[in-house]
Amino acid sequence: MLGLLCPFVGCVAGCESKPSASASPSRPAEKVYTVRGKIVMLPMAGKPTTQLVIHHEAIDDFVNPSGKRGMASMEMPMPVSADVNLAGFAVGDVVEFDLSVWYKPQFSAVETFRVTRMTKLPADTALKFGEAAPTLAPTNANTNH
């Protein structure tokens, strides 16, 4: 799991600490990114080491606490909000999902992240995997939320 999570943590927190996998904070997410990808793994009842894993497209406007923009496409585990029902999804499904991100005070690090919405797309939807192409220049992340 750490091997899959570390690339995301590296993008959002410089691999200094892992975002919490606890419940979503009671406040609204500071950032919500609409992302497309393909389901690689689904959680299985009775197998606590299984989880939702999605190979997602690049997130061009992703902002990490350092102010760097963009996250390359990658395969990563995705904690899921309790109100997202995974019934009806299967490995190999092409999906669109909202990746909600909560930050620690002063935008210093990622507190947690969650899939807060997910819908199935047509099976023939073409996905584009690769490097991010940020549409905005790096910014002072402390003022960008």
C-alpha atoms as a printed R data frame, in Angstrom:
    type eleno elety resid chain resno       x      y       z
1   ATOM     1    CA   MET     A     1   0.000  0.000   0.000
2   ATOM     2    CA   LEU     A     2   2.746  2.484   0.860
3   ATOM     3    CA   GLY     A     3   4.248  2.055  -2.591
4   ATOM     4    CA   LEU     A     4   0.972  3.116  -4.146
5   ATOM     5    CA   LEU     A     5   0.323  5.918  -1.676
6   ATOM     6    CA   CYS     A     6   3.782  7.474  -1.649
7   ATOM     7    CA   PRO     A     7   3.507  9.072  -5.122
8   ATOM     8    CA   PHE     A     8   0.338 10.921  -4.011
9   ATOM     9    CA   VAL     A     9   1.874 11.914  -0.706
10  ATOM    10    CA   GLY     A    10   4.914 13.138  -2.601
11  ATOM    11    CA   CYS     A    11   2.716 15.369  -4.687
12  ATOM    12    CA   VAL     A    12   0.765 16.737  -1.772
13  ATOM    13    CA   ALA     A    13   3.015 16.633   1.249
14  ATOM    14    CA   GLY     A    14   6.564 15.980   0.129
15  ATOM    15    CA   CYS     A    15   6.549 12.452   1.633
16  ATOM    16    CA   GLU     A    16   7.018 14.049   5.062
17  ATOM    17    CA   SER     A    17   3.826 12.530   6.436
18  ATOM    18    CA   LYS     A    18   0.943 10.485   5.140
19  ATOM    19    CA   PRO     A    19  -2.519 12.064   4.944
20  ATOM    20    CA   SER     A    20  -4.872 10.648   7.521
21  ATOM    21    CA   ALA     A    21  -7.213  7.888   6.414
22  ATOM    22    CA   SER     A    22  -9.694  8.865   9.114
23  ATOM    23    CA   ALA     A    23 -13.215 10.097   8.490
24  ATOM    24    CA   SER     A    24 -13.690 13.218   6.405
25  ATOM    25    CA   PRO     A    25 -13.470 16.425   8.429
26  ATOM    26    CA   SER     A    26 -16.759 18.120   9.278
27  ATOM    27    CA   ARG     A    27 -15.805 21.200   7.260
28  ATOM    28    CA   PRO     A    28 -16.033 21.402   3.455
29  ATOM    29    CA   ALA     A    29 -12.973 20.283   1.494
30  ATOM    30    CA   GLU     A    30 -10.576 23.067   0.552
31  ATOM    31    CA   LYS     A    31 -10.175 21.636  -2.954
32  ATOM    32    CA   VAL     A    32 -12.327 19.292  -5.050
33  ATOM    33    CA   TYR     A    33 -10.929 17.928  -8.300
34  ATOM    34    CA   THR     A    34 -13.079 16.141 -10.878
35  ATOM    35    CA   VAL     A    35 -10.952 13.307 -12.226
36  ATOM    36    CA   ARG     A    36 -11.375 10.352 -14.597
37  ATOM    37    CA   GLY     A    37  -9.747  6.966 -14.337
38  ATOM    38    CA   LYS     A    38 -10.079  3.183 -14.394
39  ATOM    39    CA   ILE     A    39 -10.804  1.021 -11.352
40  ATOM    40    CA   VAL     A    40  -7.865 -1.321 -10.637
41  ATOM    41    CA   MET     A    41  -9.078 -2.785  -7.315
42  ATOM    42    CA   LEU     A    42 -12.225 -2.699  -5.196
43  ATOM    43    CA   PRO     A    43 -12.459 -3.367  -1.469
44  ATOM    44    CA   MET     A    44 -13.576 -6.915  -0.674
45  ATOM    45    CA   ALA     A    45 -15.585 -7.858   2.394
46  ATOM    46    CA   GLY     A    46 -13.499 -9.777   4.899
47  ATOM    47    CA   LYS     A    47 -10.210 -8.698   3.308
48  ATOM    48    CA   PRO     A    48  -9.062 -5.597   5.185
49  ATOM    49    CA   THR     A    49  -5.996 -5.086   2.987
50  ATOM    50    CA   THR     A    50  -8.125 -4.480  -0.098
51  ATOM    51    CA   GLN     A    51  -9.250 -0.999  -1.060
52  ATOM    52    CA   LEU     A    52 -10.434  1.154  -3.936
53  ATOM    53    CA   VAL     A    53  -7.498  1.722  -6.281
54  ATOM    54    CA   ILE     A    54  -7.900  3.887  -9.376
55  ATOM    55    CA   HIS     A    55  -5.455  4.576 -12.203
56  ATOM    56    CA   HIS     A    56  -6.345  8.235 -12.734
57  ATOM    57    CA   GLU     A    57  -5.587 10.724 -15.454
58  ATOM    58    CA   ALA     A    58  -3.286 13.648 -14.702
59  ATOM    59    CA   ILE     A    59  -4.788 16.365 -12.512
60  ATOM    60    CA   ASP     A    60  -3.517 19.487 -14.245
61  ATOM    61    CA   ASP     A    61  -4.635 22.023 -11.646
62  ATOM    62    CA   PHE     A    62  -3.849 19.999  -8.526
63  ATOM    63    CA   VAL     A    63  -2.181 22.268  -5.950
64  ATOM    64    CA   ASN     A    64   0.074 20.867  -3.248
65  ATOM    65    CA   PRO     A    65   1.046 22.799  -0.111
66  ATOM    66    CA   SER     A    66   4.353 23.929  -1.655
67  ATOM    67    CA   GLY     A    67   2.393 25.736  -4.372
68  ATOM    68    CA   LYS     A    68   3.456 23.344  -7.144
69  ATOM    69    CA   ARG     A    69   0.656 22.627  -9.604
70  ATOM    70    CA   GLY     A    70  -0.151 19.389 -11.387
71  ATOM    71    CA   MET     A    71  -0.170 15.689 -10.522
72  ATOM    72    CA   ALA     A    72   0.814 13.117 -13.133
73  ATOM    73    CA   SER     A    73  -1.477 10.193 -13.828
74  ATOM    74    CA   MET     A    74  -0.867  7.276 -11.499
75  ATOM    75    CA   GLU     A    75  -2.408  4.281  -9.825
76  ATOM    76    CA   MET     A    76  -3.324  5.118  -6.240
77  ATOM    77    CA   PRO     A    77  -5.493  3.955  -3.341
78  ATOM    78    CA   MET     A    78  -8.514  6.147  -2.741
79  ATOM    79    CA   PRO     A    79 -10.305  6.379   0.592
80  ATOM    80    CA   VAL     A    80 -14.049  6.600  -0.059
81  ATOM    81    CA   SER     A    81 -16.615  8.752   1.750
82  ATOM    82    CA   ALA     A    82 -19.280  6.773   3.568
83  ATOM    83    CA   ASP     A    83 -22.008  8.150   1.298
84  ATOM    84    CA   VAL     A    84 -20.347  6.802  -1.889
85  ATOM    85    CA   ASN     A    85 -21.832  3.398  -2.737
86  ATOM    86    CA   LEU     A    86 -19.418  1.121  -4.611
87  ATOM    87    CA   ALA     A    87 -22.119 -1.440  -5.444
88  ATOM    88    CA   GLY     A    88 -22.420 -1.773  -9.201
89  ATOM    89    CA   PHE     A    89 -18.776 -0.881  -9.872
90  ATOM    90    CA   ALA     A    90 -16.277 -3.476 -11.102
91  ATOM    91    CA   VAL     A    91 -12.559 -3.699 -11.738
92  ATOM    92    CA   GLY     A    92 -11.954 -2.267 -15.213
93  ATOM    93    CA   ASP     A    93 -14.809  0.263 -15.056
94  ATOM    94    CA   VAL     A    94 -14.001  3.722 -16.405
95  ATOM    95    CA   VAL     A    95 -15.171  6.317 -13.887
96  ATOM    96    CA   GLU     A    96 -15.366 10.008 -13.144
97  ATOM    97    CA   PHE     A    97 -14.946 10.954  -9.503
98  ATOM    98    CA   ASP     A    98 -14.554 13.937  -7.227
99  ATOM    99    CA   LEU     A    99 -11.310 13.866  -5.257
100 ATOM   100    CA   SER     A   100 -11.899 16.072  -2.215
101 ATOM   101    CA   VAL     A   101  -8.814 17.287  -0.363
102 ATOM   102    CA   TRP     A   102  -8.610 18.759   3.149
103 ATOM   103    CA   TYR     A   103  -5.485 20.613   4.248
104 ATOM   104    CA   LYS     A   104  -3.950 21.230   7.645
105 ATOM   105    CA   PRO     A   105  -3.950 24.829   8.967
106 ATOM   106    CA   GLN     A   106  -2.158 27.396   6.811
107 ATOM   107    CA   PHE     A   107  -2.242 24.909   3.916
108 ATOM   108    CA   SER     A   108   0.871 23.301   5.463
109 ATOM   109    CA   ALA     A   109   0.115 19.688   4.458
110 ATOM   110    CA   VAL     A   110  -2.684 17.444   3.318
111 ATOM   111    CA   GLU     A   111  -4.846 16.374   6.245
112 ATOM   112    CA   THR     A   112  -6.861 13.804   4.298
113 ATOM   113    CA   PHE     A   113  -8.444 13.129   0.916
114 ATOM   114    CA   ARG     A   114 -11.516 11.170  -0.216
115 ATOM   115    CA   VAL     A   115 -13.543 10.125  -3.223
116 ATOM   116    CA   THR     A   116 -16.767 12.002  -2.514
117 ATOM   117    CA   ARG     A   117 -18.631 11.203  -5.751
118 ATOM   118    CA   MET     A   118 -18.130  8.533  -8.409
119 ATOM   119    CA   THR     A   119 -20.038  7.700 -11.581
120 ATOM   120    CA   LYS     A   120 -19.459  5.094 -14.258
121 ATOM   121    CA   LEU     A   121 -18.542  6.344 -17.740
122 ATOM   122    CA   PRO     A   122 -19.074  4.453 -21.005
123 ATOM   123    CA   ALA     A   123 -16.607  1.565 -21.316
124 ATOM   124    CA   ASP     A   124 -15.167  3.024 -24.543
125 ATOM   125    CA   THR     A   125 -14.289  6.374 -22.910
126 ATOM   126    CA   ALA     A   126 -10.709  7.177 -23.900
127 ATOM   127    CA   LEU     A   127  -8.463  8.033 -20.965
128 ATOM   128    CA   LYS     A   128  -5.244 10.017 -21.319
129 ATOM   129    CA   PHE     A   129  -2.466  8.982 -18.947
130 ATOM   130    CA   GLY     A   130   0.764 10.938 -18.615
131 ATOM   131    CA   GLU     A   131   2.278 14.039 -17.108
132 ATOM   132    CA   ALA     A   132   0.191 16.939 -15.874
133 ATOM   133    CA   ALA     A   133  -0.036 20.108 -17.953
134 ATOM   134    CA   PRO     A   134  -0.785 22.776 -15.341
135 ATOM   135    CA   THR     A   135  -2.830 25.667 -16.664
136 ATOM   136    CA   LEU     A   136  -1.639 28.058 -13.970
137 ATOM   137    CA   ALA     A   137   1.832 28.908 -12.712
138 ATOM   138    CA   PRO     A   138   2.991 27.854  -9.241
139 ATOM   139    CA   THR     A   139   1.533 30.010  -6.515
140 ATOM   140    CA   ASN     A   140   1.863 30.764  -2.845
141 ATOM   141    CA   ALA     A   141  -0.364 27.890  -1.687
142 ATOM   142    CA   ASN     A   142  -1.025 29.557   1.656
143 ATOM   143    CA   THR     A   143  -3.223 32.108  -0.117
144 ATOM   144    CA   ASN     A   144  -4.890 29.689  -2.527
145 ATOM   145    CA   HIS     A   145  -7.767 28.269  -0.544
